[in-house]
Amino acid sequence: MCEDDVDAVISLELISFTTPWTRTSFYEELNNPRSILKIAESNQNVIGYICCSHVHDEGHVLNLAVNTPYRRKGIASLLVEDSLAVLKDLGCKDVYLEVRASNRAAIEMYNTLRFKQVGRRKDYYRKPREDAVIMKLNL
């Protein structure tokens, strides 16, 4: 991901989340040396993105979205797998993420990628109010 992709990424963010990241949030990640940002494209259009970070030997999937017509086609899995490879190369031993408890499709995808549910964060999400499932992968 680069600065030229931010407008397209924000468009995806707005259709994907009830509390979307701001433009400033994406620019901060772009300028953060601990961030890993990737996009998926089709016909030179951004159709998905992932934002990850790492500190020492721990990675975190911060944000992931795929445009509606491209969902359930393996694009999110490819973005995650590619990011996991980078995190592993950076020395990460574990990767964490939070996902809405009601987001069955995402939880199923993460389970397929060998993430395990390790906890919950009560009322983590605000619109609507909902718990987050905490998932972890040992690399």
Secondary structure, DSSP 8 states (H G I E B T S, - for coil): --GGGHHHHHHHHHHH-SS---HHHHHHHHT-TTEEEEEEEETTEEEEEEEEEEETTEEEEEEEEE-GGGTTSSHHHHHHHHHHHHHHHTT--EEEEEEETT-HHHHHHHHHTT-EEEEEEEEEEETTEEEEEEEEEE-
